[in-house]
Amino acid sequence: MRIESYRFGEIIIDGKRYTSDVLILPDRVLSWWRKQGHAVTVADLAEAVAARPEMIILGTGAYGVVRVAPEVEKFLAAKGIQLIVAPTGEACQKYNVFAGKHRVVAGLHLTC
């Protein structure tokens, strides 16, 4: 998977355009809904963790509005999964760098 472009409210992954939040797994892209829209909890990452990644990259929106609960980092560390949290533009860049070298999952908030 490769992110071709990202702008507020839109991302293009492998030629396909998405306009809602996405979870990029090693073999597919899913819509990503969280229990609380602007927060990421352990429960929101169940599918991501099931993909057995080495790394999870979370895009917190164009302006970094999404917050990651403190227990998320502890939970992932206990499973040996590295966590990177960044505004979505930066998260997309990091995904493209790491995806060719590691088993990576990305959860990306496309708007605020």
C-alpha positions, -999 to 999 in steps of 0.1 A, spaced: 0 0 0 12 35 -8 -4 68 1 -3 89 -30 -17 121 -16 -35 136 14 -54 168 19 -80 179 44 -109 154 40 -93 133 13 -67 106 9 -56 86 -22 -42 52 -15 -31 30 -44 -52 50 -68 -84 49 -47 -99 80 -32 -113 80 4 -132 108 21 -137 93 55 -112 81 81 -92 50 72 -74 21 87 -47 9 64 -39 -27 71 -11 -46 53 -36 -61 28 -66 -37 27 -80 -4 36 -111 -1 59 -132 28 71 -121 36 106 -148 45 132 -139 53 168 -162 51 198 -154 87 205 -148 107 173 -118 127 184 -102 101 207 -84 68 201 -88 41 228 -75 6 230 -108 -8 217 -105 14 186 -74 -5 176 -87 -41 178 -85 -47 140 -51 -29 138 -36 -51 165 -52 -83 150 -31 -76 118 0 -82 140 19 -51 130 54 -41 141 43 -4 141 10 15 143 10 51 130 -19 73 141 -28 104 122 -45 129 145 -60 151 118 -49 181 98 -47 202 130 -40 174 154 -74 174 171 -76 137 178 -62 126 212 -47 92 219 -56 78 253 -26 72 276 -33 35 280 -30 30 242 8 34 243 12 11 273 -11 -15 257 8 -15 224 43 -15 241 33 -46 261 26 -63 227 59 -51 213 42 -27 188 58 7 182 34 37 182 39 68 162 14 97 167 15 127 144 -8 151 125 -22 133 95 0 149 68 32 139 87 17 105 96 11 98 58 48 106 51 60 84 79 37 56 67 52 57 32 87 56 46 81 27 70 56 6 51 83 -8 28 105 -18 56 82 -29 84 47 -45 89 28 -12 95 -8 -3 101 -21 33 100 -52 48 114 -58 82 98 -83 110 107 -87 130 75 -103 162 88 -97 184 118 
